[in-house]
Amino acid sequence: MMDQLEILMNLCAVARIEQAVASQRLDDGMQMLVYPMDSGMLLGLGYEGNEAHRVHAEEILRRRSQDIEQLCTWLPAMFSDGGVYVVRRFNHIPDVDEAPPLSEDELTAAMEMLA
């Protein structure tokens, strides 16, 4: 099984090459997606509409406010399909030979916001 940072880097590569949203369902049912933009990318973690019942927006906001220093860059979002995510914008899409855009601790903290 690939760890989450490997998955993230693979999604970045796909999004860069295809210039389209790349996503993958993680083992726990959570979705990770990379949305390429003209100047960077948007990274999202969360649950699609049919799985969104697993989290509550109020709880995400509460967790974020309890650790605002670490989690302030992650913004709660609801997609048109009813999916609930936390998203973060980056100024560029890392290439395969670059370091991931965030640390394992930052990614874990975002995932815990959705737990």
Buried (B, 14 or more C-beta within 10 A) or exposed (E): EEEBBEBBBBBBBBBBEEEEBBBBEBEEEBBBBBBBEEEBBBBBBBBBEEBBEEBEEEEBEEBBEEEEEBBEEBBBBEBEEEBBBBBBEBEEBBEEEEEBBBEEEBBEBBBEBBE
